[in-house]
Amino acid sequence: MQEQQLLKPTEWSYCDYFWADKKDPQGNNTVSGFEILLQKQLKGKQMQKEMAEFVRERIKIEEEYAKNLSKLSQNSLAAQEEGTLGEAWAQLKKSLADEAEVHLKFSSKLQSEVEKPLLNFRENFKKDMKKYDHHIADLRKQLASRYTAVEKARKALTERQKDLEMKTQQLEIKLSNKAEEEIKKARRKSTQAGEKRSWQGEDG
């Protein structure tokens, strides 16, 4: 597969290093994808706070606007006008009151469906991060313990290999000496047998 083009080639960006590690241009130092994800999550906490503040400001503006529209709709200026113009004027003021109601409902919806979930998510995020932090700390302890166990097993295996090599060498030397002794015995027997035949020949 063709390698995906980086979205932000000049940065160590979350969107480009979701799974992989980031290497510097020389290929020496690396920043792990996990660290980038962690930094993204920690920044997300601040981002949620800022987003909630932004929405809160919008809610204030909507509430203030609704309040001013409602106040203007109740203004008594030109209330004495009669006829069709008076009706149109009354309708204009009613439309202001209706618009004020719409903005008030919108501000309430922003509060319940946007600001509140953002704040709740932020609170839950804090709790989740603590929980995950403890979980990761436990996993790191387990990893360290297993690494120590693997190192211990590796050392024990190295010692056993050395011991096996030494015993193999000793066995080879022993077998070599034994074989040498067997050869010497066979030679002695062969020599003795030759000498015996030689004596028997002389006697005959």
N, C-alpha and C positions, 0 to 999 in steps of 0.2 A: 504493500500500500504506500501511496505517496504521503510524505510527512505533511502534516497540517501546517499551514502558514500561521505565524504568530500574529495575534491581534494587536499586541503592544510590544514590538520587538525591542524597544529601548528600556523596558521595565521588567522587573521580576514580578509578573502579574499573575493574579489568581486565575484569571480566565485562560491563561496559556499553560500554567503549570499545575493543573488540577491533580494529575496523577504522578507526573514525572518530577525529577529533580532538576533544578536550574544550575547550569555550570557557567562559570565566568568565561569570557572570550578565550582565555589561555587554556581553559579546560582543567584548571587546578582546583579551585575552591568550588564547593557546591552548596546550594541552599535546598534543603529537602522540601518536597511538595507538601509534606505534612506541616512544616513550619509556615509555609505560605498560606495554607488553609487555616491554620490556627490564627495567624495575624489577620486574615480576612474576617474570621469570626469575631475577634476582639474589636476590630474596626466596626463591624456590624452592630455591636452593642451601642457604640457612640452614634452611629448612623441612625439607629432606631430612635434614640433620644432626640436627635436633631429633627428627624421627620415628624415626631410627635409634637415638638415645639412649633414646627412650621404649620402643622394642621391646627394647633391650638390658636395660633395667630389668625389663621383664616376663619376659624370659628368666631373669634372676637370681632373681626371685621364684619362678618355676616350678621352677628347679633347687634352690633352697633348700627349697621345699615338698616336692619329691620326696625330697630327702635326709632331711628330718625324718620324713616318712611311712615311708621305708624303715627308718630307725633305730628308729622306734616299733614297726614290725612285727616287729623282731628282739628286742624287749624280753622278758625272761624272766618278767615279773610274771604270776602266775596260770597258769604253764605246767604246774603239777602237776595241774590240774583234769582229772578223768576223766569218762567217760560222754558223754551227749549235750551237756551244757554244755561239757565239754572240747573236743568236736568243733566246736561253734558258736564257741567262743573261738578255736580254731585257724583256723577259716574267716574270722573277723573279721580276724585278723592277716594272713592270706594276702590278703584283699581290700585291706588297707592297702598291702601290697607291690605288688599289681597296679596300684593307683591311683598309687603312686609311679612305677612304670614308665611309665604313661600320661602323667603330667606331665613325666617326663624326655624321652620321645619328642616331646611337644608342644614343649618348650623347644628341642629339637634342630631340629625342623621350622621353628619361628620363626626360628632362627638361619640356616638354609640357604635358606629360601624367602622370608623377609621382610627380615631385617636385612642379610644379605649383598648381595642385589640392590639394596637402597637405597644401601648404601655404594658398590657398583660403579657404580650410576647416577650418584652424586655425583662419583666420580672421572672417569667418562666425560664428565660434564657440564662439568667443569673443562677437559678437553682440547678438547671441542667448542666451548666458549665462546672459548678461545684461537684455535681455527681460524676460527670465525665472526668474531671480532674482527679478525683479520688480513684476512679476506675483505672485511668491511665497510670497513676502512681503505683497501683497494685500490679498492673501488667508489667511496668518497668521493674518492680521488685522481683516478679516471677522470672522475667527475662534475665535479670542479673544473676538470680539464683541458678537458672538453667545454664547460663553461660559458664558460671563457676563449676557446675557439675560436669559440663562438657569438657572444660579445661582439665579437671581432675581425671576424667575418664581418658582424655588424650594422653596425659602424663603417664597414667597407669598402663595404657596400651604401649606407649613408647618403651617403658621399663620392661614390659613383658616381651616385646619384640627383641630388645637387647638381650634379655635372659634367654630367649629362645635361640637367638643367633649364637650366644656363648655355648649353650648346651649342644647345639648342632655341631659347632666346631669341635667341642670336646668329644662328642660321639664319633665324628669323622676321624679325629686323631686316634680314638680308642679302636675304631674299626680298622683303621690303617695299621695300627700297631699289632692288632690281632691277626690281620691278614699277613703282616710281615712275619709274625711268629709262626703262623700256619705254613707259610712258604719255607721258613727255616726248618721246621719240623719235617716237611715233605722232602726237603733237600737232604736232611740228616738220614731219613729213612731210606731215601734213594741211594745215598752213599753207603749206608750200612748193608743194604741189599746187594749192592755191587761188590762190596768187599766180601760178603758171605759167599756169593757165587764164585768169586775169585778163589777163595779157600777151598771150596768144594771141588773146583777144577784141579787144583794142585794135588788134592788128596786122591783123586781118581787117577 
